[in-house]
Amino acid sequence: MRSLIKICARLGAVAIRAGRTTSALMLAIGFLNLAIGLLTTVLLAQLLPRAGYGEYVLALSVASIAALPVELGLPTLMMREIARFRAEDKNELIAAIIAWVLAFVSCSFVFIAVAFLVYYITVRSEKVSECLQILSMLLLLPLALMNWARGILQGFDKPVQFALPDSIFRPVLLLIFVGLLVVAGALSPMMVMAAHVTAVSLCFWWSISRAAKILRSSGVRWRFNRSDLRAREWLASLLPITLVSGVRVVNRRIDIVIVGALSSTATVAVYNVSLQITSVVLVAQTILNQSLGPKVAMAHHKGNTEQLRREIAASSIISASAAVIFSATIILGGKWAIPRIFGEDYAHSYSLVCILCLGQLFSALMGPTALLLNMSRLEGKTLRTGILSAIVGISLAALLVPPLHGVGAAIAASATLVAIQAQRWWMVKEHIGVRCDIFSAVSFLFHRT
């Protein structure tokens, strides 16, 4: 017991000296986002028919994959380049990258809108209604513009303002709109999607107002020379970042699409509830990465390995500790809690939850591998592992979903996550020269105290 208290005291002292106020705020935002998201999931799972809820989730997942040509890897590219140009005090290049990304987003949306019209005319889905498909596609533009504005906020090292619109405002607005639909007796998959579109649109306007204020206070003006547009360089970086972002989204959403294609929308609903429950395992890592990204980019650009290791260490300890606690809580209490919270229709999702927890826990223990590679301009390394893992994941899901349904999708998802994190951990160690796993983080912080 004394040893445990001593360890906690040391970690607390290190965190205080490191000035982790922003990280604490980000964690609070992340857990609040999780709570709101789970509450919304509970309401929709209980109030919508299981097949109807699955239809909404399937349409949202297809839209997330369709959004890739709109967003590409632009928010990540903009965040990294803004952090680099700030370190070099080149405001004209900051203005250039922001304008170039906005133009690229707009052109990409026109492309995907035309592609969707062709799809809508030639192909009709039997599992998702036409109105729901249209609304899910309308979600893409405000979502892309919101992430463009948030990329500016993150590039200027404003992680709290970056997180608020997507992590707090959007789910709160959606929850309020769902409540109003329930009161009005108009709750349906189509109306929930319409509420989602409205919530994202409102969040975009807030994000752009904050981004504009930060640009003005930083002295960035919308003036730059044509030579400041490093289109060739940015396009060269954009392709691997885009593919990395695409692989991540595909790995996260394709299992739902495959379940919807090879099983039923009712199975999609059960599987999505399992994903929502286990999302708590990686919430600390996801949120801390938002504030860690610009710091890693600047430390690597300056060649400061000591600062890089310091930034990684405390974040890895917090995220891994949270993952262990949440995984244990979910596995021990899930069998009792799931049917009481979500309803008896979702009771058999417990086995899926346990399988998904194992993959998420392994990912948390390995640390922020993809972030380190991307912020160190090693997107190509991330890409190779991501493509291989996506192929493995899709193949496993296609093989296991028909006989095992949701359980098969959970096995495929966890196996894919373990494979991708193991490969990326090794690449971080080999090419950046640091370790980002929990064991290395504990060793580094204790040697400094």
PAKOL-940381 format. One record per residue (C-alpha): residue number from 1; residue in one letter; x, y, z. Coordinates in nm, 3 decimals. Layout:
residues N
{NUM,'a',{X,Y,Z}}
...
This chain:
residues 449
{1,'m',{0.000,0.000,0.000}}
{2,'r',{0.282,0.238,0.086}}
{3,'s',{0.449,0.164,-0.248}}
{4,'l',{0.126,0.246,-0.433}}
{5,'i',{0.089,0.575,-0.247}}
{6,'k',{0.452,0.660,-0.320}}
{7,'i',{0.406,0.590,-0.692}}
{8,'c',{0.089,0.804,-0.707}}
{9,'a',{0.264,1.087,-0.524}}
{10,'r',{0.556,1.080,-0.767}}
{11,'l',{0.331,1.080,-1.070}}
{12,'g',{0.128,1.365,-0.924}}
{13,'a',{0.441,1.570,-0.861}}
{14,'v',{0.566,1.509,-1.214}}
{15,'a',{0.231,1.607,-1.364}}
{16,'i',{0.220,1.927,-1.158}}
{17,'r',{0.574,2.026,-1.255}}
{18,'a',{0.492,1.955,-1.619}}
{19,'g',{0.199,2.196,-1.603}}
{20,'r',{-0.073,1.957,-1.714}}
{21,'t',{-0.367,2.193,-1.665}}
{22,'t',{-0.456,2.179,-2.034}}
{23,'s',{-0.435,1.800,-2.035}}
{24,'a',{-0.667,1.788,-1.733}}
{25,'l',{-0.917,2.009,-1.914}}
{26,'m',{-0.893,1.792,-2.224}}
{27,'l',{-0.956,1.481,-2.018}}
{28,'a',{-1.260,1.644,-1.856}}
{29,'i',{-1.393,1.738,-2.200}}
{30,'g',{-1.329,1.387,-2.327}}
{31,'f',{-1.511,1.216,-2.043}}
{32,'l',{-1.801,1.460,-2.069}}
{33,'n',{-1.819,1.386,-2.442}}
{34,'l',{-1.824,1.016,-2.362}}
{35,'a',{-2.102,1.057,-2.107}}
{36,'i',{-2.317,1.263,-2.345}}
{37,'g',{-2.252,1.020,-2.630}}
{38,'l',{-2.346,0.721,-2.417}}
{39,'l',{-2.662,0.896,-2.298}}
{40,'t',{-2.762,0.969,-2.657}}
{41,'t',{-2.689,0.608,-2.754}}
{42,'v',{-2.900,0.481,-2.464}}
{43,'l',{-3.193,0.705,-2.565}}
{44,'l',{-3.178,0.608,-2.930}}
{45,'a',{-3.133,0.238,-2.851}}
{46,'q',{-3.434,0.240,-2.618}}
{47,'l',{-3.666,0.470,-2.814}}
{48,'l',{-3.598,0.365,-3.173}}
{49,'p',{-3.671,0.015,-3.299}}
{50,'r',{-3.349,-0.183,-3.305}}
{51,'a',{-3.358,-0.206,-3.685}}
{52,'g',{-3.427,0.169,-3.710}}
{53,'y',{-3.136,0.257,-3.486}}
{54,'g',{-2.915,0.025,-3.689}}
{55,'e',{-3.030,0.200,-4.009}}
{56,'y',{-2.923,0.539,-3.868}}
{57,'v',{-2.583,0.402,-3.757}}
{58,'l',{-2.525,0.237,-4.094}}
{59,'a',{-2.605,0.559,-4.283}}
{60,'l',{-2.372,0.757,-4.055}}
{61,'s',{-2.091,0.506,-4.107}}
{62,'v',{-2.126,0.516,-4.485}}
{63,'a',{-2.119,0.898,-4.469}}
{64,'s',{-1.801,0.887,-4.259}}
{65,'i',{-1.627,0.683,-4.527}}
{66,'a',{-1.771,0.902,-4.805}}
{67,'a',{-1.634,1.209,-4.622}}
{68,'l',{-1.275,1.100,-4.691}}
{69,'p',{-1.253,1.273,-5.033}}
{70,'v',{-1.391,1.591,-4.870}}
{71,'e',{-1.165,1.609,-4.566}}
{72,'l',{-0.877,1.399,-4.695}}
{73,'g',{-0.587,1.454,-4.452}}
{74,'l',{-0.629,1.830,-4.468}}
{75,'p',{-0.695,1.907,-4.098}}
{76,'t',{-0.386,1.708,-3.993}}
{77,'l',{-0.171,1.869,-4.262}}
{78,'m',{-0.289,2.218,-4.166}}
{79,'m',{-0.229,2.158,-3.794}}
{80,'r',{0.125,2.034,-3.855}}
{81,'e',{0.219,2.307,-4.102}}
{82,'i',{0.076,2.589,-3.888}}
{83,'a',{0.276,2.462,-3.589}}
{84,'r',{0.590,2.452,-3.806}}
{85,'f',{0.535,2.801,-3.953}}
{86,'r',{0.467,2.943,-3.607}}
{87,'a',{0.803,2.805,-3.492}}
{88,'e',{0.961,2.986,-3.789}}
{89,'d',{0.749,3.303,-3.734}}
{90,'k',{0.617,3.302,-4.093}}
{91,'n',{0.264,3.441,-4.079}}
{92,'e',{0.232,3.471,-4.456}}
{93,'l',{0.281,3.094,-4.492}}
{94,'i',{0.017,3.034,-4.225}}
{95,'a',{-0.232,3.238,-4.427}}
{96,'a',{-0.132,3.051,-4.743}}
{97,'i',{-0.188,2.702,-4.600}}
{98,'i',{-0.523,2.803,-4.449}}
{99,'a',{-0.649,2.944,-4.781}}
{100,'w',{-0.517,2.650,-4.979}}
{101,'v',{-0.686,2.396,-4.751}}
{102,'l',{-1.019,2.582,-4.771}}
{103,'a',{-1.005,2.577,-5.151}}
{104,'f',{-0.919,2.209,-5.150}}
{105,'v',{-1.209,2.125,-4.915}}
{106,'s',{-1.457,2.316,-5.133}}
{107,'c',{-1.343,2.148,-5.455}}
{108,'s',{-1.346,1.806,-5.290}}
{109,'f',{-1.705,1.854,-5.172}}
{110,'v',{-1.819,1.940,-5.526}}
{111,'f',{-1.655,1.618,-5.645}}
{112,'i',{-1.819,1.398,-5.382}}
{113,'a',{-2.159,1.567,-5.435}}
{114,'v',{-2.148,1.481,-5.806}}
{115,'a',{-2.037,1.125,-5.723}}
{116,'f',{-2.325,1.090,-5.478}}
{117,'l',{-2.579,1.210,-5.735}}
{118,'v',{-2.453,0.946,-5.977}}
{119,'y',{-2.476,0.683,-5.703}}
{120,'y',{-2.822,0.797,-5.598}}
{121,'i',{-2.952,0.775,-5.955}}
{122,'t',{-2.798,0.438,-6.035}}
{123,'v',{-2.797,0.250,-5.704}}
{124,'r',{-3.069,0.218,-5.442}}
{125,'s',{-2.997,0.076,-5.098}}
{126,'e',{-3.251,-0.167,-4.957}}
{127,'k',{-3.138,-0.120,-4.595}}
{128,'v',{-3.120,0.262,-4.577}}
{129,'s',{-3.404,0.487,-4.693}}
{130,'e',{-3.344,0.742,-4.969}}
{131,'c',{-3.416,1.042,-4.745}}
{132,'l',{-3.172,0.914,-4.484}}
{133,'q',{-2.902,0.870,-4.750}}
{134,'i',{-2.950,1.228,-4.872}}
{135,'l',{-2.936,1.373,-4.521}}
{136,'s',{-2.622,1.175,-4.439}}
{137,'m',{-2.450,1.320,-4.747}}
{138,'l',{-2.562,1.674,-4.654}}
{139,'l',{-2.368,1.624,-4.331}}
{140,'l',{-2.037,1.622,-4.519}}
{141,'l',{-1.991,1.992,-4.603}}
{142,'p',{-2.054,2.146,-4.258}}
{143,'l',{-1.848,1.864,-4.104}}
{144,'a',{-1.553,1.932,-4.336}}
{145,'l',{-1.572,2.308,-4.279}}
{146,'m',{-1.593,2.262,-3.903}}
{147,'n',{-1.282,2.043,-3.906}}
{148,'w',{-1.103,2.299,-4.126}}
{149,'a',{-1.168,2.569,-3.863}}
{150,'r',{-1.072,2.331,-3.583}}
{151,'g',{-0.746,2.257,-3.763}}
{152,'i',{-0.658,2.627,-3.730}}
{153,'l',{-0.734,2.617,-3.357}}
{154,'q',{-0.519,2.310,-3.303}}
{155,'g',{-0.235,2.451,-3.512}}
{156,'f',{-0.226,2.752,-3.279}}
{157,'d',{-0.206,2.517,-2.979}}
{158,'k',{-0.562,2.579,-2.861}}
{159,'p',{-0.659,2.221,-2.777}}
{160,'v',{-0.955,2.313,-2.556}}
{161,'q',{-1.113,2.535,-2.820}}
{162,'f',{-1.030,2.268,-3.077}}
{163,'a',{-1.213,2.002,-2.875}}
{164,'l',{-1.522,2.196,-2.763}}
{165,'p',{-1.725,2.209,-3.087}}
{166,'d',{-1.691,1.842,-3.180}}
{167,'s',{-1.660,1.689,-2.832}}
{168,'i',{-1.912,1.900,-2.636}}
{169,'f',{-2.125,2.131,-2.849}}
{170,'r',{-2.217,1.880,-3.121}}
{171,'p',{-2.324,1.595,-2.887}}
{172,'v',{-2.504,1.835,-2.652}}
{173,'l',{-2.697,1.992,-2.939}}
{174,'l',{-2.778,1.649,-3.081}}
{175,'l',{-2.899,1.530,-2.740}}
{176,'i',{-3.118,1.841,-2.704}}
{177,'f',{-3.262,1.793,-3.052}}
{178,'v',{-3.332,1.424,-2.983}}
{179,'g',{-3.513,1.525,-2.664}}
{180,'l',{-3.725,1.776,-2.857}}
{181,'l',{-3.807,1.509,-3.116}}
{182,'v',{-3.918,1.273,-2.839}}
{183,'v',{-4.141,1.542,-2.686}}
{184,'a',{-4.288,1.621,-3.028}}
{185,'g',{-4.342,1.252,-3.102}}
{186,'a',{-4.138,1.282,-3.423}}
{187,'l',{-3.839,1.062,-3.342}}
{188,'s',{-3.721,0.862,-3.644}}
{189,'p',{-3.386,0.775,-3.805}}
{190,'m',{-3.439,1.047,-4.067}}
{191,'m',{-3.520,1.317,-3.811}}
{192,'v',{-3.221,1.220,-3.595}}
{193,'m',{-2.993,1.260,-3.898}}
{194,'a',{-3.149,1.600,-3.974}}
{195,'a',{-3.078,1.702,-3.614}}
{196,'h',{-2.719,1.587,-3.659}}
{197,'v',{-2.675,1.804,-3.970}}
{198,'t',{-2.814,2.107,-3.783}}
{199,'a',{-2.587,2.050,-3.482}}
{200,'v',{-2.273,2.025,-3.698}}
{201,'s',{-2.367,2.341,-3.890}}
{202,'l',{-2.401,2.540,-3.568}}
{203,'c',{-2.067,2.407,-3.443}}
{204,'f',{-1.897,2.517,-3.764}}
{205,'w',{-2.005,2.879,-3.714}}
{206,'w',{-1.868,2.878,-3.359}}
{207,'s',{-1.539,2.723,-3.470}}
{208,'i',{-1.482,2.971,-3.752}}
{209,'s',{-1.553,3.266,-3.524}}
{210,'r',{-1.293,3.145,-3.273}}
{211,'a',{-1.039,3.071,-3.546}}
{212,'a',{-1.084,3.419,-3.695}}
{213,'k',{-1.030,3.580,-3.355}}
{214,'i',{-0.707,3.384,-3.298}}
{215,'l',{-0.575,3.471,-3.643}}
{216,'r',{-0.639,3.842,-3.582}}
{217,'s',{-0.473,3.837,-3.240}}
{218,'s',{-0.172,3.651,-3.385}}
{219,'g',{-0.122,3.909,-3.656}}
{220,'v',{-0.206,3.671,-3.942}}
{221,'r',{-0.358,3.855,-4.236}}
{222,'w',{-0.514,3.719,-4.551}}
{223,'r',{-0.221,3.846,-4.753}}
{224,'f',{0.039,3.622,-4.909}}
{225,'n',{0.232,3.594,-5.233}}
{226,'r',{0.170,3.329,-5.492}}
{227,'s',{0.513,3.189,-5.412}}
{228,'d',{0.393,3.123,-5.055}}
{229,'l',{0.156,2.857,-5.188}}
{230,'r',{0.373,2.549,-5.161}}
{231,'a',{0.118,2.341,-5.346}}
{232,'r',{0.360,2.075,-5.468}}
{233,'e',{0.511,2.023,-5.122}}
{234,'w',{0.172,2.015,-4.952}}
{235,'l',{0.026,1.776,-5.208}}
{236,'a',{0.326,1.547,-5.161}}
{237,'s',{0.261,1.541,-4.785}}
{238,'l',{-0.116,1.527,-4.830}}
{239,'l',{-0.127,1.195,-5.014}}
{240,'p',{0.023,0.980,-4.735}}
{241,'i',{-0.165,1.176,-4.465}}
{242,'t',{-0.489,1.129,-4.659}}
{243,'l',{-0.432,0.759,-4.697}}
{244,'v',{-0.340,0.732,-4.327}}
{245,'s',{-0.660,0.919,-4.230}}
{246,'g',{-0.858,0.708,-4.474}}
{247,'v',{-0.720,0.384,-4.337}}
{248,'r',{-0.801,0.498,-3.982}}
{249,'v',{-1.161,0.583,-4.073}}
{250,'v',{-1.200,0.264,-4.273}}
{251,'n',{-1.062,0.056,-3.986}}
{252,'r',{-1.305,0.229,-3.750}}
{253,'r',{-1.618,0.219,-3.968}}
{254,'i',{-1.585,-0.058,-4.225}}
{255,'d',{-1.681,-0.326,-3.975}}
{256,'i',{-2.020,-0.156,-3.928}}
{257,'v',{-2.067,-0.134,-4.304}}
{258,'i',{-1.973,-0.501,-4.347}}
{259,'v',{-2.209,-0.604,-4.066}}
{260,'g',{-2.484,-0.403,-4.237}}
{261,'a',{-2.409,-0.561,-4.574}}
{262,'l',{-2.369,-0.922,-4.456}}
{263,'s',{-2.610,-0.926,-4.162}}
{264,'s',{-2.905,-0.708,-4.055}}
{265,'t',{-2.952,-0.352,-3.932}}
{266,'a',{-3.058,-0.501,-3.597}}
{267,'t',{-2.711,-0.658,-3.570}}
{268,'v',{-2.561,-0.321,-3.664}}
{269,'a',{-2.744,-0.167,-3.366}}
{270,'v',{-2.606,-0.429,-3.125}}
{271,'y',{-2.253,-0.394,-3.260}}
{272,'n',{-2.263,-0.014,-3.242}}
{273,'v',{-2.378,-0.024,-2.880}}
{274,'s',{-2.076,-0.247,-2.807}}
{275,'l',{-1.847,0.004,-2.978}}
{276,'q',{-1.995,0.291,-2.778}}
{277,'i',{-1.946,0.108,-2.450}}
{278,'t',{-1.581,0.022,-2.521}}
{279,'s',{-1.500,0.367,-2.658}}
{280,'v',{-1.430,0.471,-2.299}}
{281,'v',{-1.112,0.260,-2.299}}
{282,'l',{-0.927,0.487,-2.543}}
{283,'v',{-1.095,0.816,-2.458}}
{284,'a',{-0.801,0.942,-2.250}}
{285,'q',{-0.550,0.868,-2.526}}
{286,'t',{-0.771,1.025,-2.794}}
{287,'i',{-0.823,1.345,-2.599}}
{288,'l',{-0.464,1.384,-2.482}}
{289,'n',{-0.343,1.336,-2.840}}
{290,'q',{-0.527,1.654,-2.940}}
{291,'s',{-0.307,1.866,-2.714}}
{292,'l',{0.002,1.651,-2.770}}
{293,'g',{0.011,1.685,-3.150}}
{294,'p',{0.142,2.044,-3.188}}
{295,'k',{0.396,1.992,-2.907}}
{296,'v',{0.532,1.678,-3.073}}
{297,'a',{0.552,1.854,-3.412}}
{298,'m',{0.748,2.148,-3.268}}
{299,'a',{0.980,1.931,-3.056}}
{300,'h',{1.064,1.709,-3.352}}
{301,'h',{1.114,2.009,-3.582}}
{302,'k',{1.366,2.152,-3.332}}
{303,'g',{1.536,1.813,-3.285}}
{304,'n',{1.471,1.822,-2.908}}
{305,'t',{1.449,1.451,-2.819}}
{306,'e',{1.439,1.520,-2.444}}
{307,'q',{1.133,1.744,-2.479}}
{308,'l',{0.973,1.490,-2.712}}
{309,'r',{1.013,1.209,-2.457}}
{310,'r',{0.888,1.434,-2.177}}
{311,'e',{0.572,1.525,-2.369}}
{312,'i',{0.502,1.160,-2.451}}
{313,'a',{0.568,1.014,-2.106}}
{314,'a',{0.303,1.176,-1.886}}
{315,'s',{0.040,1.147,-2.159}}
{316,'s',{0.110,0.775,-2.205}}
{317,'i',{0.088,0.705,-1.831}}
{318,'i',{-0.244,0.883,-1.792}}
{319,'s',{-0.404,0.725,-2.100}}
{320,'a',{-0.281,0.372,-2.021}}
{321,'s',{-0.391,0.393,-1.656}}
{322,'a',{-0.737,0.508,-1.761}}
{323,'a',{-0.758,0.225,-2.015}}
{324,'v',{-0.675,-0.040,-1.753}}
{325,'i',{-0.933,0.096,-1.508}}
{326,'f',{-1.211,0.124,-1.764}}
{327,'s',{-1.143,-0.215,-1.922}}
{328,'a',{-1.160,-0.387,-1.585}}
{329,'t',{-1.479,-0.202,-1.492}}
{330,'i',{-1.651,-0.286,-1.821}}
{331,'i',{-1.555,-0.654,-1.818}}
{332,'l',{-1.649,-0.706,-1.453}}
{333,'g',{-1.972,-0.507,-1.453}}
{334,'g',{-2.088,-0.518,-1.814}}
{335,'k',{-2.289,-0.839,-1.798}}
{336,'w',{-2.509,-0.692,-1.526}}
{337,'a',{-2.523,-0.332,-1.651}}
{338,'i',{-2.579,-0.363,-2.027}}
{339,'p',{-2.935,-0.508,-2.024}}
{340,'r',{-3.039,-0.268,-1.749}}
{341,'i',{-2.909,0.040,-1.930}}
{342,'f',{-2.968,-0.037,-2.298}}
{343,'g',{-3.248,-0.293,-2.271}}
{344,'e',{-3.275,-0.670,-2.293}}
{345,'d',{-3.242,-0.658,-2.674}}
{346,'y',{-2.876,-0.565,-2.624}}
{347,'a',{-2.790,-0.813,-2.347}}
{348,'h',{-2.595,-1.045,-2.578}}
{349,'s',{-2.360,-0.760,-2.674}}
{350,'y',{-2.153,-0.840,-2.360}}
{351,'s',{-1.938,-1.095,-2.543}}
{352,'l',{-1.865,-0.836,-2.814}}
{353,'v',{-1.773,-0.582,-2.547}}
{354,'c',{-1.516,-0.812,-2.386}}
{355,'i',{-1.348,-0.886,-2.720}}
{356,'l',{-1.335,-0.519,-2.819}}
{357,'c',{-1.195,-0.421,-2.477}}
{358,'l',{-0.889,-0.640,-2.522}}
{359,'g',{-0.790,-0.475,-2.849}}
{360,'q',{-0.848,-0.126,-2.713}}
{361,'l',{-0.643,-0.197,-2.401}}
{362,'f',{-0.346,-0.320,-2.605}}
{363,'s',{-0.364,-0.004,-2.816}}
{364,'a',{-0.358,0.219,-2.508}}
{365,'l',{-0.056,0.039,-2.362}}
{366,'m',{0.143,0.089,-2.683}}
{367,'g',{0.096,0.469,-2.673}}
{368,'p',{0.029,0.738,-2.939}}
{369,'t',{0.213,0.562,-3.222}}
{370,'a',{0.030,0.708,-3.522}}
{371,'l',{0.048,1.061,-3.380}}
{372,'l',{0.425,1.041,-3.338}}
{373,'l',{0.478,0.914,-3.691}}
{374,'n',{0.246,1.172,-3.847}}
{375,'m',{0.384,1.468,-3.653}}
{376,'s',{0.741,1.360,-3.740}}
{377,'r',{0.666,1.368,-4.114}}
{378,'l',{0.675,0.989,-4.138}}
{379,'e',{0.324,0.944,-4.276}}
{380,'g',{0.447,0.690,-4.527}}
{381,'k',{0.552,0.455,-4.246}}
{382,'t',{0.210,0.485,-4.087}}
{383,'l',{0.045,0.429,-4.421}}
{384,'r',{0.206,0.096,-4.495}}
{385,'t',{0.097,-0.056,-4.167}}
{386,'g',{-0.249,0.097,-4.199}}
{387,'i',{-0.311,-0.043,-4.546}}
{388,'l',{-0.195,-0.389,-4.442}}
{389,'s',{-0.413,-0.380,-4.130}}
{390,'a',{-0.714,-0.256,-4.329}}
{391,'i',{-0.676,-0.544,-4.571}}
{392,'v',{-0.648,-0.791,-4.284}}
{393,'g',{-0.942,-0.633,-4.101}}
{394,'i',{-1.174,-0.630,-4.402}}
{395,'s',{-1.078,-0.986,-4.492}}
{396,'l',{-1.133,-1.112,-4.138}}
{397,'a',{-1.465,-0.929,-4.108}}
{398,'a',{-1.588,-1.063,-4.443}}
{399,'l',{-1.487,-1.413,-4.332}}
{400,'l',{-1.620,-1.403,-3.975}}
{401,'v',{-1.934,-1.186,-3.992}}
{402,'p',{-2.155,-1.429,-4.192}}
{403,'p',{-2.119,-1.717,-3.941}}
{404,'l',{-2.061,-1.517,-3.620}}
{405,'h',{-2.235,-1.185,-3.696}}
{406,'g',{-2.135,-0.919,-3.440}}
{407,'v',{-1.888,-1.144,-3.258}}
{408,'g',{-1.701,-1.200,-3.583}}
{409,'a',{-1.680,-0.825,-3.644}}
{410,'a',{-1.548,-0.772,-3.289}}
{411,'i',{-1.275,-1.035,-3.336}}
{412,'a',{-1.172,-0.879,-3.665}}
{413,'a',{-1.164,-0.527,-3.517}}
{414,'s',{-0.952,-0.625,-3.215}}
{415,'a',{-0.709,-0.833,-3.420}}
{416,'t',{-0.664,-0.542,-3.662}}
{417,'l',{-0.600,-0.296,-3.379}}
{418,'v',{-0.337,-0.519,-3.218}}
{419,'a',{-0.159,-0.569,-3.551}}
{420,'i',{-0.149,-0.200,-3.643}}
{421,'q',{-0.031,-0.083,-3.300}}
{422,'a',{0.244,-0.343,-3.276}}
{423,'q',{0.382,-0.247,-3.616}}
{424,'r',{0.368,0.126,-3.547}}
{425,'w',{0.532,0.092,-3.206}}
{426,'w',{0.829,-0.075,-3.372}}
{427,'m',{0.845,0.199,-3.639}}
{428,'v',{0.846,0.476,-3.378}}
{429,'k',{1.132,0.305,-3.198}}
{430,'e',{1.333,0.247,-3.516}}
{431,'h',{1.280,0.574,-3.705}}
{432,'i',{1.221,0.838,-3.434}}
{433,'g',{1.446,0.684,-3.170}}
{434,'v',{1.197,0.692,-2.881}}
{435,'r',{0.961,0.445,-2.718}}
{436,'c',{0.603,0.552,-2.651}}
{437,'d',{0.465,0.253,-2.458}}
{438,'i',{0.358,0.270,-2.094}}
{439,'f',{0.663,0.081,-1.966}}
{440,'s',{0.909,0.323,-2.124}}
{441,'a',{0.704,0.622,-2.006}}
{442,'v',{0.711,0.510,-1.641}}
{443,'s',{1.085,0.445,-1.659}}
{444,'f',{1.154,0.789,-1.811}}
{445,'l',{0.950,0.987,-1.558}}
{446,'f',{1.086,0.801,-1.255}}
{447,'h',{1.445,0.848,-1.365}}
{448,'r',{1.381,1.223,-1.379}}
{449,'t',{1.236,1.245,-1.027}}
